[in-house]
């Protein structure tokens, strides 16, 4: 841990892409998350991307974007306990101390949906 209470190790932010296509809004969100993650020294990964899905050129060229055809369960099978599911319906809020427990943060639910 650094003096500021944040982990010195980069974290990985994951969105599991569960649609057969990629809409314009999702592409904008993914690009924004990739750029912001990259700027913060973290990684951004889209998982479960169908092999048939053609990424738009501008999105594919976004710094910090990783695309994986495997599922989160397959990618992080050896360290499932280090994956934190970010669920908007969770009863416990995320805190800076969670950086000591988790290095992968998986978005749950639908991006952009507010509860």
Backbone atoms as SQL, in Angstrom:
CREATE TABLE atoms (id INTEGER PRIMARY KEY, chain TEXT, resi INTEGER, resn TEXT, atom TEXT, x REAL, y REAL, z REAL);
INSERT INTO atoms VALUES
  (1, 'A', 1, 'UNK', 'N', 0.836, -1.188, 0.000),
  (2, 'A', 1, 'UNK', 'CA', 0.000, 0.000, 0.000),
  (3, 'A', 1, 'UNK', 'C', 0.873, 1.240, 0.000),
  (4, 'A', 2, 'UNK', 'N', 0.408, 2.230, -0.682),
  (5, 'A', 2, 'UNK', 'CA', 1.114, 3.501, -0.670),
  (6, 'A', 2, 'UNK', 'C', 0.642, 4.319, 0.528),
  (7, 'A', 3, 'UNK', 'N', 1.284, 5.438, 0.729),
  (8, 'A', 3, 'UNK', 'CA', 0.936, 6.303, 1.851),
  (9, 'A', 3, 'UNK', 'C', -0.489, 6.844, 1.714),
  (10, 'A', 4, 'UNK', 'N', -1.009, 6.910, 0.489),
  (11, 'A', 4, 'UNK', 'CA', -2.355, 7.445, 0.289),
  (12, 'A', 4, 'UNK', 'C', -3.436, 6.398, 0.496),
  (13, 'A', 5, 'UNK', 'N', -3.046, 5.151, 0.822),
  (14, 'A', 5, 'UNK', 'CA', -4.037, 4.117, 1.062),
  (15, 'A', 5, 'UNK', 'C', -4.513, 3.413, -0.187),
  (16, 'A', 6, 'UNK', 'N', -3.825, 3.622, -1.309),
  (17, 'A', 6, 'UNK', 'CA', -4.196, 2.949, -2.541),
  (18, 'A', 6, 'UNK', 'C', -3.139, 1.912, -2.893),
  (19, 'A', 7, 'UNK', 'N', -3.575, 0.835, -3.490),
  (20, 'A', 7, 'UNK', 'CA', -2.665, -0.230, -3.867),
  (21, 'A', 7, 'UNK', 'C', -1.667, 0.267, -4.905),
  (22, 'A', 8, 'UNK', 'N', -0.411, -0.166, -4.773),
  (23, 'A', 8, 'UNK', 'CA', 0.617, 0.211, -5.732),
  (24, 'A', 8, 'UNK', 'C', 0.487, -0.624, -7.004),
  (25, 'A', 9, 'UNK', 'N', -0.191, -1.757, -6.923),
  (26, 'A', 9, 'UNK', 'CA', -0.382, -2.622, -8.080),
  (27, 'A', 9, 'UNK', 'C', -1.559, -2.130, -8.913),
  (28, 'A', 10, 'UNK', 'N', -1.432, -2.182, -10.244),
  (29, 'A', 10, 'UNK', 'CA', -2.564, -1.761, -11.071),
  (30, 'A', 10, 'UNK', 'C', -3.712, -2.757, -10.937),
  (31, 'A', 11, 'UNK', 'N', -4.918, -2.264, -11.019),
  (32, 'A', 11, 'UNK', 'CA', -6.078, -3.134, -10.991),
  (33, 'A', 11, 'UNK', 'C', -6.573, -3.351, -12.413),
  (34, 'A', 12, 'UNK', 'N', -7.390, -4.364, -12.572),
  (35, 'A', 12, 'UNK', 'CA', -8.017, -4.645, -13.855),
  (36, 'A', 12, 'UNK', 'C', -9.514, -4.428, -13.710),
  (37, 'A', 13, 'UNK', 'N', -10.061, -3.608, -14.578),
  (38, 'A', 13, 'UNK', 'CA', -11.496, -3.361, -14.632),
  (39, 'A', 13, 'UNK', 'C', -12.037, -4.231, -15.763),
  (40, 'A', 14, 'UNK', 'N', -13.083, -5.023, -15.474),
  (41, 'A', 14, 'UNK', 'CA', -13.620, -5.948, -16.469),
  (42, 'A', 14, 'UNK', 'C', -15.103, -5.693, -16.686),
  (43, 'A', 15, 'UNK', 'N', -15.494, -5.687, -17.952),
  (44, 'A', 15, 'UNK', 'CA', -16.902, -5.697, -18.337),
  (45, 'A', 15, 'UNK', 'C', -17.084, -6.938, -19.192),
  (46, 'A', 16, 'UNK', 'N', -18.001, -7.779, -18.775),
  (47, 'A', 16, 'UNK', 'CA', -18.299, -8.967, -19.573),
  (48, 'A', 16, 'UNK', 'C', -19.332, -8.560, -20.623),
  (49, 'A', 17, 'UNK', 'N', -18.918, -8.626, -21.899),
  (50, 'A', 17, 'UNK', 'CA', -19.785, -8.205, -23.008),
  (51, 'A', 17, 'UNK', 'C', -20.664, -9.387, -23.393),
  (52, 'A', 18, 'UNK', 'N', -21.935, -9.317, -23.029),
  (53, 'A', 18, 'UNK', 'CA', -22.835, -10.455, -23.203),
  (54, 'A', 18, 'UNK', 'C', -23.742, -10.355, -24.420),
  (55, 'A', 19, 'UNK', 'N', -23.553, -9.350, -25.260),
  (56, 'A', 19, 'UNK', 'CA', -24.395, -9.174, -26.443),
  (57, 'A', 19, 'UNK', 'C', -23.666, -9.652, -27.692),
  (58, 'A', 20, 'UNK', 'N', -24.420, -10.157, -28.681),
  (59, 'A', 20, 'UNK', 'CA', -23.785, -10.599, -29.923),
  (60, 'A', 20, 'UNK', 'C', -23.292, -9.432, -30.782),
  (61, 'A', 21, 'UNK', 'N', -23.809, -8.232, -30.507),
  (62, 'A', 21, 'UNK', 'CA', -23.376, -7.053, -31.253),
  (63, 'A', 21, 'UNK', 'C', -22.868, -5.996, -30.281),
  (64, 'A', 22, 'UNK', 'N', -22.389, -4.903, -30.850),
  (65, 'A', 22, 'UNK', 'CA', -21.882, -3.793, -30.040),
  (66, 'A', 22, 'UNK', 'C', -22.579, -2.518, -30.497),
  (67, 'A', 23, 'UNK', 'N', -23.423, -1.976, -29.635),
  (68, 'A', 23, 'UNK', 'CA', -24.140, -0.747, -29.963),
  (69, 'A', 23, 'UNK', 'C', -23.247, 0.471, -29.826),
  (70, 'A', 24, 'UNK', 'N', -23.681, 1.558, -30.425),
  (71, 'A', 24, 'UNK', 'CA', -22.903, 2.803, -30.404),
  (72, 'A', 24, 'UNK', 'C', -22.699, 3.309, -28.982),
  (73, 'A', 25, 'UNK', 'N', -23.734, 3.213, -28.140),
  (74, 'A', 25, 'UNK', 'CA', -23.622, 3.706, -26.766),
  (75, 'A', 25, 'UNK', 'C', -22.602, 2.877, -25.989),
  (76, 'A', 26, 'UNK', 'N', -22.662, 1.562, -26.129),
  (77, 'A', 26, 'UNK', 'CA', -21.699, 0.688, -25.437),
  (78, 'A', 26, 'UNK', 'C', -20.278, 0.975, -25.914),
  (79, 'A', 27, 'UNK', 'N', -20.094, 1.192, -27.200),
  (80, 'A', 27, 'UNK', 'CA', -18.770, 1.497, -27.734),
  (81, 'A', 27, 'UNK', 'C', -18.225, 2.781, -27.109),
  (82, 'A', 28, 'UNK', 'N', -19.081, 3.799, -26.953),
  (83, 'A', 28, 'UNK', 'CA', -18.651, 5.040, -26.310),
  (84, 'A', 28, 'UNK', 'C', -18.269, 4.800, -24.850),
  (85, 'A', 29, 'UNK', 'N', -19.092, 4.032, -24.127),
  (86, 'A', 29, 'UNK', 'CA', -18.790, 3.726, -22.728),
  (87, 'A', 29, 'UNK', 'C', -17.481, 2.947, -22.610),
  (88, 'A', 30, 'UNK', 'N', -17.301, 1.948, -23.437),
  (89, 'A', 30, 'UNK', 'CA', -16.080, 1.137, -23.393),
  (90, 'A', 30, 'UNK', 'C', -14.849, 1.983, -23.675),
  (91, 'A', 31, 'UNK', 'N', -14.945, 2.855, -24.676),
  (92, 'A', 31, 'UNK', 'CA', -13.817, 3.729, -24.997),
  (93, 'A', 31, 'UNK', 'C', -13.471, 4.648, -23.844),
  (94, 'A', 32, 'UNK', 'N', -14.482, 5.208, -23.199),
  (95, 'A', 32, 'UNK', 'CA', -14.269, 6.103, -22.058),
  (96, 'A', 32, 'UNK', 'C', -13.624, 5.351, -20.893),
  (97, 'A', 33, 'UNK', 'N', -14.141, 4.172, -20.576),
  (98, 'A', 33, 'UNK', 'CA', -13.576, 3.376, -19.475),
  (99, 'A', 33, 'UNK', 'C', -12.125, 3.003, -19.786),
  (100, 'A', 34, 'UNK', 'N', -11.849, 2.616, -21.032),
  (101, 'A', 34, 'UNK', 'CA', -10.484, 2.233, -21.417),
  (102, 'A', 34, 'UNK', 'C', -9.520, 3.404, -21.262),
  (103, 'A', 35, 'UNK', 'N', -9.907, 4.579, -21.749),
  (104, 'A', 35, 'UNK', 'CA', -9.035, 5.749, -21.659),
  (105, 'A', 35, 'UNK', 'C', -8.784, 6.153, -20.206),
  (106, 'A', 36, 'UNK', 'N', -9.843, 6.185, -19.408),
  (107, 'A', 36, 'UNK', 'CA', -9.692, 6.581, -18.010),
  (108, 'A', 36, 'UNK', 'C', -8.895, 5.546, -17.213),
  (109, 'A', 37, 'UNK', 'N', -9.120, 4.278, -17.480),
  (110, 'A', 37, 'UNK', 'CA', -8.348, 3.224, -16.809),
  (111, 'A', 37, 'UNK', 'C', -6.877, 3.333, -17.170),
  (112, 'A', 38, 'UNK', 'N', -6.618, 3.511, -18.457),
  (113, 'A', 38, 'UNK', 'CA', -5.235, 3.628, -18.941),
  (114, 'A', 38, 'UNK', 'C', -4.536, 4.824, -18.291),
  (115, 'A', 39, 'UNK', 'N', -5.228, 5.950, -18.222),
  (116, 'A', 39, 'UNK', 'CA', -4.656, 7.165, -17.623),
  (117, 'A', 39, 'UNK', 'C', -4.355, 6.965, -16.132),
  (118, 'A', 40, 'UNK', 'N', -5.123, 6.106, -15.480),
  (119, 'A', 40, 'UNK', 'CA', -4.926, 5.845, -14.049),
  (120, 'A', 40, 'UNK', 'C', -3.936, 4.712, -13.801),
  (121, 'A', 41, 'UNK', 'N', -3.386, 4.145, -14.885),
  (122, 'A', 41, 'UNK', 'CA', -2.428, 3.053, -14.731),
  (123, 'A', 41, 'UNK', 'C', -3.066, 1.695, -14.513),
  (124, 'A', 42, 'UNK', 'N', -4.355, 1.594, -14.799),
  (125, 'A', 42, 'UNK', 'CA', -5.067, 0.329, -14.659),
  (126, 'A', 42, 'UNK', 'C', -5.325, -0.275, -16.028),
  (127, 'A', 43, 'UNK', 'N', -5.819, -1.501, -16.018),
  (128, 'A', 43, 'UNK', 'CA', -6.153, -2.200, -17.253),
  (129, 'A', 43, 'UNK', 'C', -7.666, -2.259, -17.397),
  (130, 'A', 44, 'UNK', 'N', -8.143, -2.252, -18.642),
  (131, 'A', 44, 'UNK', 'CA', -9.562, -2.437, -18.917),
  (132, 'A', 44, 'UNK', 'C', -9.710, -3.591, -19.872),
  (133, 'A', 45, 'UNK', 'N', -10.580, -4.524, -19.523),
  (134, 'A', 45, 'UNK', 'CA', -10.751, -5.734, -20.307),
  (135, 'A', 45, 'UNK', 'C', -12.219, -5.975, -20.605),
  (136, 'A', 46, 'UNK', 'N', -12.518, -6.198, -21.867),
  (137, 'A', 46, 'UNK', 'CA', -13.832, -6.691, -22.268),
  (138, 'A', 46, 'UNK', 'C', -13.694, -8.196, -22.378),
  (139, 'A', 47, 'UNK', 'N', -14.519, -8.933, -21.649),
  (140, 'A', 47, 'UNK', 'CA', -14.448, -10.389, -21.719),
  (141, 'A', 47, 'UNK', 'C', -15.696, -10.940, -22.402),
  (142, 'A', 48, 'UNK', 'N', -15.626, -12.191, -22.783),
  (143, 'A', 48, 'UNK', 'CA', -16.739, -12.903, -23.435),
  (144, 'A', 48, 'UNK', 'C', -17.171, -12.251, -24.742),
  (145, 'A', 49, 'UNK', 'N', -16.255, -11.588, -25.414),
  (146, 'A', 49, 'UNK', 'CA', -16.571, -10.951, -26.693),
  (147, 'A', 49, 'UNK', 'C', -16.671, -12.052, -27.755),
  (148, 'A', 50, 'UNK', 'N', -17.816, -12.145, -28.444),
  (149, 'A', 50, 'UNK', 'CA', -17.960, -13.178, -29.471),
  (150, 'A', 50, 'UNK', 'C', -16.886, -13.025, -30.557),
  (151, 'A', 51, 'UNK', 'N', -16.389, -14.146, -31.040),
  (152, 'A', 51, 'UNK', 'CA', -15.356, -14.099, -32.086),
  (153, 'A', 51, 'UNK', 'C', -15.892, -13.458, -33.360),
  (154, 'A', 52, 'UNK', 'N', -17.198, -13.484, -33.540),
  (155, 'A', 52, 'UNK', 'CA', -17.806, -12.905, -34.738),
  (156, 'A', 52, 'UNK', 'C', -17.966, -11.385, -34.651),
  (157, 'A', 53, 'UNK', 'N', -17.783, -10.816, -33.462),
  (158, 'A', 53, 'UNK', 'CA', -17.977, -9.372, -33.286),
  (159, 'A', 53, 'UNK', 'C', -16.779, -8.600, -33.841),
  (160, 'A', 54, 'UNK', 'N', -17.040, -7.691, -34.742),
  (161, 'A', 54, 'UNK', 'CA', -15.997, -6.838, -35.311),
  (162, 'A', 54, 'UNK', 'C', -15.975, -5.525, -34.539),
  (163, 'A', 55, 'UNK', 'N', -14.866, -5.273, -33.834),
  (164, 'A', 55, 'UNK', 'CA', -14.742, -4.027, -33.073),
  (165, 'A', 55, 'UNK', 'C', -14.576, -2.850, -34.036),
  (166, 'A', 56, 'UNK', 'N', -15.263, -1.737, -33.775),
  (167, 'A', 56, 'UNK', 'CA', -15.026, -0.538, -34.585),
  (168, 'A', 56, 'UNK', 'C', -13.550, -0.147, -34.489),
  (169, 'A', 57, 'UNK', 'N', -12.989, 0.341, -35.584),
  (170, 'A', 57, 'UNK', 'CA', -11.555, 0.665, -35.631),
  (171, 'A', 57, 'UNK', 'C', -11.127, 1.642, -34.551),
  (172, 'A', 58, 'UNK', 'N', -11.928, 2.693, -34.337),
  (173, 'A', 58, 'UNK', 'CA', -11.541, 3.684, -33.338),
  (174, 'A', 58, 'UNK', 'C', -11.545, 3.085, -31.934),
  (175, 'A', 59, 'UNK', 'N', -12.479, 2.195, -31.649),
  (176, 'A', 59, 'UNK', 'CA', -12.510, 1.546, -30.340),
  (177, 'A', 59, 'UNK', 'C', -11.347, 0.569, -30.203),
  (178, 'A', 60, 'UNK', 'N', -11.095, -0.213, -31.219),
  (179, 'A', 60, 'UNK', 'CA', -10.006, -1.193, -31.177),
  (180, 'A', 60, 'UNK', 'C', -8.654, -0.518, -30.961),
  (181, 'A', 61, 'UNK', 'N', -8.517, 0.719, -31.426),
  (182, 'A', 61, 'UNK', 'CA', -7.249, 1.447, -31.299),
  (183, 'A', 61, 'UNK', 'C', -7.135, 2.219, -29.983),
  (184, 'A', 62, 'UNK', 'N', -8.139, 2.138, -29.127),
  (185, 'A', 62, 'UNK', 'CA', -8.135, 2.886, -27.874),
  (186, 'A', 62, 'UNK', 'C', -7.073, 2.354, -26.923),
  (187, 'A', 63, 'UNK', 'N', -6.166, 3.222, -26.450),
  (188, 'A', 63, 'UNK', 'CA', -5.150, 2.772, -25.487),
  (189, 'A', 63, 'UNK', 'C', -5.808, 2.216, -24.231),
  (190, 'A', 64, 'UNK', 'N', -5.300, 1.103, -23.773),
  (191, 'A', 64, 'UNK', 'CA', -5.788, 0.509, -22.539),
  (192, 'A', 64, 'UNK', 'C', -6.890, -0.519, -22.716),
  (193, 'A', 65, 'UNK', 'N', -7.418, -0.668, -23.930),
  (194, 'A', 65, 'UNK', 'CA', -8.498, -1.622, -24.156),
  (195, 'A', 65, 'UNK', 'C', -7.937, -3.002, -24.456),
  (196, 'A', 66, 'UNK', 'N', -8.378, -3.982, -23.689),
  (197, 'A', 66, 'UNK', 'CA', -8.060, -5.383, -23.961),
  (198, 'A', 66, 'UNK', 'C', -9.349, -6.100, -24.306),
  (199, 'A', 67, 'UNK', 'N', -9.289, -6.964, -25.301),
  (200, 'A', 67, 'UNK', 'CA', -10.466, -7.719, -25.722),
  (201, 'A', 67, 'UNK', 'C', -10.151, -9.195, -25.587),
  (202, 'A', 68, 'UNK', 'N', -11.047, -9.916, -24.932),
  (203, 'A', 68, 'UNK', 'CA', -10.842, -11.335, -24.657),
  (204, 'A', 68, 'UNK', 'C', -12.115, -12.095, -25.015),
  (205, 'A', 69, 'UNK', 'N', -11.953, -13.221, -25.685),
  (206, 'A', 69, 'UNK', 'CA', -13.108, -14.032, -26.065),
  (207, 'A', 69, 'UNK', 'C', -13.526, -14.970, -24.933),
  (208, 'A', 70, 'UNK', 'N', -12.634, -15.232, -24.007),
  (209, 'A', 70, 'UNK', 'CA', -12.950, -16.108, -22.880),
  (210, 'A', 70, 'UNK', 'C', -13.774, -15.362, -21.836),
  (211, 'A', 71, 'UNK', 'N', -14.446, -16.123, -20.977),
  (212, 'A', 71, 'UNK', 'CA', -15.254, -15.535, -19.907),
  (213, 'A', 71, 'UNK', 'C', -14.369, -15.159, -18.729),
  (214, 'A', 72, 'UNK', 'N', -14.919, -14.362, -17.830),
  (215, 'A', 72, 'UNK', 'CA', -14.220, -13.965, -16.613),
  (216, 'A', 72, 'UNK', 'C', -13.815, -15.210, -15.821),
  (217, 'A', 73, 'UNK', 'N', -14.724, -16.181, -15.745),
  (218, 'A', 73, 'UNK', 'CA', -14.439, -17.405, -14.999),
  (219, 'A', 73, 'UNK', 'C', -13.224, -18.134, -15.557),
  (220, 'A', 74, 'UNK', 'N', -13.069, -18.134, -16.866),
  (221, 'A', 74, 'UNK', 'CA', -11.920, -18.787, -17.496),
  (222, 'A', 74, 'UNK', 'C', -10.640, -17.967, -17.311),
  (223, 'A', 75, 'UNK', 'N', -10.733, -16.679, -17.524),
  (224, 'A', 75, 'UNK', 'CA', -9.545, -15.814, -17.467),
  (225, 'A', 75, 'UNK', 'C', -8.940, -15.794, -16.066),
  (226, 'A', 76, 'UNK', 'N', -9.795, -15.680, -15.065),
  (227, 'A', 76, 'UNK', 'CA', -9.321, -15.523, -13.690),
  (228, 'A', 76, 'UNK', 'C', -9.589, -16.763, -12.836),
  (229, 'A', 77, 'UNK', 'N', -9.618, -17.932, -13.454),
  (230, 'A', 77, 'UNK', 'CA', -9.912, -19.186, -12.746),
  (231, 'A', 77, 'UNK', 'C', -8.944, -19.439, -11.596),
  (232, 'A', 78, 'UNK', 'N', -7.703, -19.011, -11.760),
  (233, 'A', 78, 'UNK', 'CA', -6.682, -19.268, -10.736),
  (234, 'A', 78, 'UNK', 'C', -6.695, -18.253, -9.595),
  (235, 'A', 79, 'UNK', 'N', -7.529, -17.224, -9.700),
  (236, 'A', 79, 'UNK', 'CA', -7.585, -16.214, -8.637),
  (237, 'A', 79, 'UNK', 'C', -8.979, -15.613, -8.469),
  (238, 'A', 80, 'UNK', 'N', -9.966, -16.485, -8.424),
  (239, 'A', 80, 'UNK', 'CA', -11.356, -16.035, -8.274),
  (240, 'A', 80, 'UNK', 'C', -11.565, -15.205, -7.021),
  (241, 'A', 81, 'UNK', 'N', -10.830, -15.509, -5.970),
  (242, 'A', 81, 'UNK', 'CA', -11.000, -14.769, -4.712),
  (243, 'A', 81, 'UNK', 'C', -10.514, -13.325, -4.819),
  (244, 'A', 82, 'UNK', 'N', -9.781, -12.991, -5.885),
  (245, 'A', 82, 'UNK', 'CA', -9.266, -11.635, -6.081),
  (246, 'A', 82, 'UNK', 'C', -10.176, -10.798, -6.991),
  (247, 'A', 83, 'UNK', 'N', -11.328, -11.376, -7.422),
  (248, 'A', 83, 'UNK', 'CA', -12.269, -10.691, -8.303),
  (249, 'A', 83, 'UNK', 'C', -13.427, -10.150, -7.468),
  (250, 'A', 84, 'UNK', 'N', -13.690, -8.858, -7.597),
  (251, 'A', 84, 'UNK', 'CA', -14.780, -8.201, -6.882),
  (252, 'A', 84, 'UNK', 'C', -15.888, -7.878, -7.880),
  (253, 'A', 85, 'UNK', 'N', -17.082, -8.430, -7.646),
  (254, 'A', 85, 'UNK', 'CA', -18.229, -8.114, -8.480),
  (255, 'A', 85, 'UNK', 'C', -18.830, -6.796, -8.009),
  (256, 'A', 86, 'UNK', 'N', -18.802, -5.805, -8.885),
  (257, 'A', 86, 'UNK', 'CA', -19.380, -4.495, -8.575),
  (258, 'A', 86, 'UNK', 'C', -20.860, -4.542, -8.945),
  (259, 'A', 87, 'UNK', 'N', -21.682, -4.721, -7.956),
  (260, 'A', 87, 'UNK', 'CA', -23.114, -4.906, -8.157),
  (261, 'A', 87, 'UNK', 'C', -23.866, -3.685, -7.629),
  (262, 'A', 88, 'UNK', 'N', -24.636, -3.004, -8.496),
  (263, 'A', 88, 'UNK', 'CA', -25.353, -1.819, -8.032),
  (264, 'A', 88, 'UNK', 'C', -26.347, -2.123, -6.910),
  (265, 'A', 89, 'UNK', 'N', -26.732, -3.368, -6.740),
  (266, 'A', 89, 'UNK', 'CA', -27.668, -3.738, -5.687),
  (267, 'A', 89, 'UNK', 'C', -26.954, -4.269, -4.439),
  (268, 'A', 90, 'UNK', 'N', -25.640, -4.153, -4.393),
  (269, 'A', 90, 'UNK', 'CA', -24.879, -4.668, -3.247),
  (270, 'A', 90, 'UNK', 'C', -25.271, -3.933, -1.971),
  (271, 'A', 91, 'UNK', 'N', -25.160, -4.648, -0.862),
  (272, 'A', 91, 'UNK', 'CA', -25.498, -4.045, 0.430),
  (273, 'A', 91, 'UNK', 'C', -24.273, -3.436, 1.110),
  (274, 'A', 92, 'UNK', 'N', -23.074, -3.735, 0.607),
  (275, 'A', 92, 'UNK', 'CA', -21.836, -3.197, 1.175),
  (276, 'A', 92, 'UNK', 'C', -21.168, -2.329, 0.108),
  (277, 'A', 93, 'UNK', 'N', -20.810, -1.104, 0.480),
  (278, 'A', 93, 'UNK', 'CA', -20.154, -0.194, -0.462),
  (279, 'A', 93, 'UNK', 'C', -18.681, -0.525, -0.621),
  (280, 'A', 94, 'UNK', 'N', -18.164, -0.253, -1.797),
  (281, 'A', 94, 'UNK', 'CA', -16.748, -0.401, -2.085),
  (282, 'A', 94, 'UNK', 'C', -15.970, 0.635, -1.286),
  (283, 'A', 95, 'UNK', 'N', -14.792, 0.241, -0.792),
  (284, 'A', 95, 'UNK', 'CA', -13.976, 1.187, -0.036),
  (285, 'A', 95, 'UNK', 'C', -12.521, 1.074, -0.488),
  (286, 'A', 96, 'UNK', 'N', -11.693, 2.085, -0.208),
  (287, 'A', 96, 'UNK', 'CA', -10.276, 2.016, -0.587),
  (288, 'A', 96, 'UNK', 'C', -9.565, 0.787, -0.032),
  (289, 'A', 97, 'UNK', 'N', -9.982, 0.298, 1.110),
  (290, 'A', 97, 'UNK', 'CA', -9.355, -0.892, 1.704),
  (291, 'A', 97, 'UNK', 'C', -9.556, -2.134, 0.840),
  (292, 'A', 98, 'UNK', 'N', -10.564, -2.124, -0.035),
  (293, 'A', 98, 'UNK', 'CA', -10.812, -3.275, -0.903),
  (294, 'A', 98, 'UNK', 'C', -9.674, -3.510, -1.894),
  (295, 'A', 99, 'UNK', 'N', -8.845, -2.501, -2.111),
  (296, 'A', 99, 'UNK', 'CA', -7.693, -2.660, -3.008),
  (297, 'A', 99, 'UNK', 'C', -6.683, -3.659, -2.444),
  (298, 'A', 100, 'UNK', 'N', -6.726, -3.904, -1.137),
  (299, 'A', 100, 'UNK', 'CA', -5.847, -4.909, -0.537),
  (300, 'A', 100, 'UNK', 'C', -6.357, -6.325, -0.777),
  (301, 'A', 101, 'UNK', 'N', -7.656, -6.458, -0.999),
  (302, 'A', 101, 'UNK', 'CA', -8.288, -7.768, -1.159),
  (303, 'A', 101, 'UNK', 'C', -8.473, -8.153, -2.621),
  (304, 'A', 102, 'UNK', 'N', -8.758, -7.159, -3.469),
  (305, 'A', 102, 'UNK', 'CA', -9.098, -7.431, -4.870),
  (306, 'A', 102, 'UNK', 'C', -8.150, -6.710, -5.827),
  (307, 'A', 103, 'UNK', 'N', -7.865, -7.367, -6.969),
  (308, 'A', 103, 'UNK', 'CA', -7.140, -6.668, -8.028),
  (309, 'A', 103, 'UNK', 'C', -7.890, -6.718, -9.352),
  (310, 'A', 104, 'UNK', 'N', -9.067, -7.335, -9.345),
  (311, 'A', 104, 'UNK', 'CA', -9.932, -7.374, -10.522),
  (312, 'A', 104, 'UNK', 'C', -11.315, -6.904, -10.071),
  (313, 'A', 105, 'UNK', 'N', -11.859, -5.927, -10.796),
  (314, 'A', 105, 'UNK', 'CA', -13.174, -5.392, -10.466),
  (315, 'A', 105, 'UNK', 'C', -14.085, -5.600, -11.669),
  (316, 'A', 106, 'UNK', 'N', -15.119, -6.405, -11.478),
  (317, 'A', 106, 'UNK', 'CA', -16.031, -6.823, -12.535),
  (318, 'A', 106, 'UNK', 'C', -17.348, -6.083, -12.400),
  (319, 'A', 107, 'UNK', 'N', -17.724, -5.352, -13.446),
  (320, 'A', 107, 'UNK', 'CA', -19.004, -4.657, -13.445),
  (321, 'A', 107, 'UNK', 'C', -20.122, -5.672, -13.593),
  (322, 'A', 108, 'UNK', 'N', -21.121, -5.588, -12.710),
  (323, 'A', 108, 'UNK', 'CA', -22.306, -6.431, -12.798),
  (324, 'A', 108, 'UNK', 'C', -23.465, -5.584, -13.288),
  (325, 'A', 109, 'UNK', 'N', -24.502, -6.246, -13.750),
  (326, 'A', 109, 'UNK', 'CA', -25.674, -5.525, -14.232),
  (327, 'A', 109, 'UNK', 'C', -25.420, -4.905, -15.599),
  (328, 'A', 110, 'UNK', 'N', -26.147, -3.872, -15.899),
  (329, 'A', 110, 'UNK', 'CA', -26.065, -3.217, -17.206),
  (330, 'A', 110, 'UNK', 'C', -25.431, -1.848, -17.016),
  (331, 'A', 111, 'UNK', 'N', -24.405, -1.544, -17.795),
  (332, 'A', 111, 'UNK', 'CA', -23.762, -0.234, -17.692),
  (333, 'A', 111, 'UNK', 'C', -24.781, 0.843, -18.016),
  (334, 'A', 112, 'UNK', 'N', -24.724, 1.916, -17.257),
  (335, 'A', 112, 'UNK', 'CA', -25.608, 3.040, -17.508),
  (336, 'A', 112, 'UNK', 'C', -26.953, 2.934, -16.821),
  (337, 'A', 113, 'UNK', 'N', -27.259, 1.769, -16.258),
  (338, 'A', 113, 'UNK', 'CA', -28.533, 1.594, -15.565),
  (339, 'A', 113, 'UNK', 'C', -28.394, 2.060, -14.122),
  (340, 'A', 114, 'UNK', 'N', -29.274, 2.912, -13.682),
  (341, 'A', 114, 'UNK', 'CA', -29.221, 3.428, -12.321),
  (342, 'A', 114, 'UNK', 'C', -30.323, 2.808, -11.479),
  (343, 'A', 115, 'UNK', 'N', -30.020, 2.583, -10.235),
  (344, 'A', 115, 'UNK', 'CA', -31.014, 2.026, -9.320),
  (345, 'A', 115, 'UNK', 'C', -31.349, 3.029, -8.260);
